[in-house]
Every structure is written in structure tokens, then in C-alpha cells.
């Protein structure tokens, strides 16, 4: 049974009493929810993986989706146990999937049966659907064919999810640095504050500014200035956790959003920001002797410095300005 058949069978009852406006509205609501769910690619594909697992009555399903930028496929969703440690990337050759997933490399001999089915063909190929069953499980030809049919059924949705994710990423990423842009950073800060208000967990925002960036840019040129910004963004991203956000507030100002982090814990991150900034600056100064580049920081947290986004950001900006003034006074007196 395909996904379409299963949905029609489950959602469209045959008795006349069930054909009510309420039932039809419920179906419309489910469709709308599904459309909005696709906006979050990973959650959407995880829902598909769980649904397929239910339809075929096998617990281990993985979706490897083809990114718009290449022919390899990346693991996007899985109902496998976390201890299985699936490979994060597979090649375009579907037959080679068995060599990656049959467990031979782990225990020396196959311990389960792997069924892999392409999601589409040719230019429409969206990736690979992988299903694993115990070695002694009986997989009939009909069962294997149903997996292949399901792979074709979900192919358009997987492709759309990947394309939408790519477009969304391009709309939230600063093209010069690879960090998040100001719009996305603001949106995420609003979301994290709302979440923190429910969970009572702290949030800290760290601001970092390159002093006199216009002078630096005039001295080394736009190309080298862009390289400086990219290197700093890369260093800051490397010191944060996967759910932290590194973004650009302006061409010379960075923001680092640290969920579930108070000011005391953020002090470690701030110290690392200065060390990594120094690493990048030393490299730049080696190529441009006599050039002076400085980075200053300021930070504030929720709820210690405010209950609203504007209050926390304002407190961080004030501390950034204070540290900049202190730095300039120290430099003048030296």
C-alpha cells in the first residue's frame, strides 16, 4: 500500500455519516499542518520516516536525501537506534548502500537485511530510502516492492523539502561571512526568549565589534576585509555549540546567541572569542606589518538584564560601548 492509499483509506471513511463538514475541515487542517511542517525540512522528513516505519511494520527506516548542490546523499531522517551510528553520507550508487549498511564492517558478517530504494530516477532522483530488517525476518517480494513504491511516493516531497531548505538558508545567511544575517538572528532571539520565558532557562547574547573597521578596510582593501570577517565568523562558529547562533549585526559587528547559558557560563565563551580573535588578527598583522586591529565584546543575559528582547540587547550594547570606551582610554594613556 502506498502512502496515498493509506491516507485515503484512513482519512476518508466510507459511511455517509462521516462525510460531515467537521470531518472535511479536519482533513483540510491536517493538510495545512503538513504544508507548514515542510518548512522545517528535518522535522518534516523525520515525520515521513516514522510514517513509513508504521506502514511497512519495520522499525528501522532512514531517508538519505540528495542536496541541490551535489550527487551524494546525506542522512536527513532516521528511526534507527542512535547506537547504530549510520553513515552520514552515501554515494549516488544505490547498490553500494548495502556495503555501507549491512553491518559487515562492524561485526565481520551480515547480521541484517538491507533494502534500499531510489527516490526517483534521473534528474528527478531525490535520494535513497533505506530499510533494515533482522536477518531472519521474512521479506516477501510484495514487501520489498511496497518499499520501492513508497520511495517513489515520497520523492517529490523530499526534493521540495531540500530545495526549500536551500532557499531558506540562502535567505538567512550573510553571503560575505557565512554567518546568519541580522534578520534571522533577531527572529531566533525572539523565539529563544519566548522559549526561555516558558522554561525559565537563561539566555546570553555576546556582541563583538571590530574597532575602527572603516580604517582597517581602507588600509587593507575590501577583499582582505572580507577575508578578515569570514575568518572571524569561522572562528566564532567553531567555539560554539550546534544550537548556538553566530550572526552579523552590521559589517563590523558580530552577535553570538547562547541559549541555556547564564553570564557566568558565557564568560568562558567570551574569553575564547578574544583568544580566537587574536589568532585571526595575528595572521592579518603578519601580512600587514604596523596594522592595528582590535575586537571588543559586551554581553547581557535573560532574565538577569531584562525580560524582553529589546532590554537584553540594549544592556549588551551598553556594555559593548563601555568596553570600547575603556579600551580607547587605555590605549591613549599607554
N, C-alpha and C positions, 0 to 999 in steps of 0.2 A: 504493500500500500504506500502510495506517495504521500508527501506532506499535504498536498492539496486534497487528496481523497480523505485523509484522516481529519483534516479541519472541516471539510464539508460534512463528513459523517458525524462528527462530534458537535458541530456548531449549528447545523441546520436540521432540527428534528422534523420528522415526517408527519406527526399528528397536527391537525388543524389548530388545536388549542394552543400549540406552541408558537404559531405564526402570529404573534402579537406585536404591537409597536414597541413594547418594552424589550422583547427578545431581539428585535431588529436593531434597536438602539444599543443594546448591549454588544451586539456584534460590531456595529459601527464604532463603538467606543474601543473595542479591542483592536480594531484595525488602526484607529488613530494612535492608540498607545504603541502599537508595533511600528508605525511610521516614525513616531518621535524617538522610539528606542533605537532606531538605526543611526540616529545622530551620534550615539556613543557606540563606536564600532565594536569595542571589546565586549561590552555588556551584551550587545545585540548578538554577536557570534557565539557568545557563551550560552545564551538562551537557545540558539539553534542547536548547539551541540547537545544540550540536555534534552531537547525535544526529540532529536534523532535517537538518542540513547533509549528514550522511552518507547519510541515507535518500533525499534528493532529488538528491544528487550536485551540489550547488551550494555554493560556499564562503561566500557572504555571507548570513547569517541574523541577524536581530535580533528580540528579543522586547521589545515595549513593553507593560508591564503597568499595569493600572488600579489605583491605590491605593484602599484602602477609603474614603478621605476625599474623593475627587473624581472628576470625569468625564474629566479629562485623563489621558494615559498617559505613563509615564516609561520611559526606556530602562533595562532591567534586565540584559540579556544580549546579547552580540553576537559573531559570528565575523568581522565586518568587520575590515579592517586599521585600526590606530589612526590612520593618516593620513587616513582617510575623514571623521573628525570628524562623526559622526552627530549630529543634533539630540537633546538630552537629553529633550525633551518634545514630544509631538504632541497635537493636538486630538482630540476624540472622532469627528470626521468622517473615516471611513476613506478616502474619496475624496481628501481633502486631503493624505493621506500622500504621494501621488505628487508633489505640488508641493514637498514638503519634501525628498524623497529622490531625485528624478530627475536631480540634478546640473545642471539648467539654470541655477540661480542661481550656480553655481561657474564654469562654462565657457561659458555662453551658449546651449547647446543640449543636448538629451538625449544622454547617452553610454552609457546602460544601460537595461535594462528593469526596472521595479519591480513586484513582485506583493505586494499587501498583503491580508491576510485577517483578518476579525474572529475573535477567540477567544470565541465565544458570541454570543448576541443578547439584547437587552432587559436585564432585571435581572441575567442571568447573564453579560453581556458582561465578559470579563476583560482585554481589551486587544487589541492588534493584532500579528499575526505579519508581519514584513516579510522578503521575499526579493528579492535583487537579482541580475540576470544581465547579462552583456555584451549590448550592443545587438544584435549579430549572432547571439546564441545562439537556438537554436530551442526555444521553449517551447510544447509542444503543449497542446491543451485538457485532455488527461488529466493532464499535468504540473501545470498550474495547478489542476485540480480536486484533485489529491493534496495540494497545499499547503493548499487550503481545508479538506480533511478533517483534515490534521494540526493545523491551527489549532483546530478543534473538539475534537480528541482531547486536546490539552494544556490546554484552557481550564480544566477543573476543578482540575488540579494547580497551574496558575498562580494561580488565585483562592485556593486553600488556602495556598499559599506566601506570598502577600501578606497574608492575614488572620493567619496565624501570626506573620509578621514584625511586624505591627502590635501584636498581643498581647504579643509578646516585648519590643518596645520600651517599651510601657506598663508592663511589669513591671520594667524596669531603669532607668527614667528617674525622677528626682526631680521630682514634679509642680510643686513651687514654683519651681524654678530652671531646669529643662530639662537639668541636668547628670545624669550617671549616678549611680545610688544606690550606697550602701556595699556592698551585696551584689554588684552587678555589678563594681564596682571591685576588690573582693577576688578575685573569680573571674578577672578579666583579669590581675591581678597574678600570681596563681598560674600562669596559662597562660604569661605572658611570662617569668617566672623559669625555668620548665621549658624554654622555647624557648632562652633565653639560656644555660642550662647546656649545651645541645647545640651552640649556635653560638659560644659564648664571647664574645658581644657584651654590652656593658654595658647596664644599665637604671638610670634615676634616677627617684625619686619626690620630688616637691616638695609640701610641705604649706604651706597658707596659712590663717591664723587671723585673724578679726576680734576684736580685743581688746575685752573688756567688752561683748559683744554684747547681753547682757540689759539693760544700762543704755541702750544705743542703742535697743533695741527699746521700752523703757519710755518713752523720750523722744519718739520719732517715731511709735510705734504699729506694729501688726503689718503693716498694709498697706504702709506705707513701708519697713518692714524687709524684707518680701518683695521689694519692688522693688529694694532695695539688693542682695540676694542674687542676683536674676535678672540685674541689670546686671553684677555681678562675674563671674558664671558666663559670661555672654555675652562679656565682655572676655577672660577667660582662654581660652575656646574659640577666639576669634579670633586668638590668638597662637600656637596650637599647630598641628601638622601633622595630616593627616586620620587617621593611625593613633595619635596620642596620645589619652589618655583624661583628661577632666576630670570629676571626681566629687565628691560630698558625703560627708564622713565623719561630720559632725554638722551641726546647723543653722548653726554658725558656722565650721566647718572645711571647707576645700576640699583636694582631692588632685589632683595633675596627674601622670599616669604617662607617662614619656618613654622608650619603647623605643629601643634602639640609641643611647643617649646617656650619656656619662660626666659626672662632676661638672663638669669644665672646660667642656664644651659646654652643660651645664644652667645655668651662670652667666648666660648671655645670656637664657635664658627667665626666670630669677628676677628679673633686672633689669627685664625687660618686665612681669612680674607686679606689681612695685612701681609702675612708671610707670602702668600701666593701672588699678591700684587707686586711685592718686592722682587719676586722671581722674574716676573714679566718685565718689570722696569729695568732691572739689571741687564737683561738681554738687550733691551732697546738702547740703553745708555752705552752699551759696548759698541753698538753700531753708530751711535751719535754722541761722541765724547762732549762733555760740557752741558748736555741736555739735562734739565731738572724736571722730574715728573713725580708728583705726589698724589696719593689716594687717601682720603679721609672718610670716616664712617660715622654713622649715627643710627641709633636703634630705639625702638619702643615696642611695647607688648600690650596685648589684650589679656586680661581686663585691667592690669595694673595702671596703664596710662590712658585708658578710655574704654567706653563700652561700644563706641561706634567707629566705623572705618575712618571717618574724617578726623576724629580725635586722635587715633593711634598714629595715623600718617603725619598729622601736624606735630605731634610730640617727637616723632623720629626726625622730621625736617628741622625742628628747632635744635635738637641735639647735634644734627649734622652741621648746622650753621655755627653753633657754639664751638664745635671741634675745629671747624675751618678757621674761625677767628683766632682760636687759641694757637693753632698751628702757624698762622701767619705772624702772630705776635712773637712766637718763639723764634721763628726764622729771622725776623727783623732784629731781635735782640742778640742773636748769635754773632 
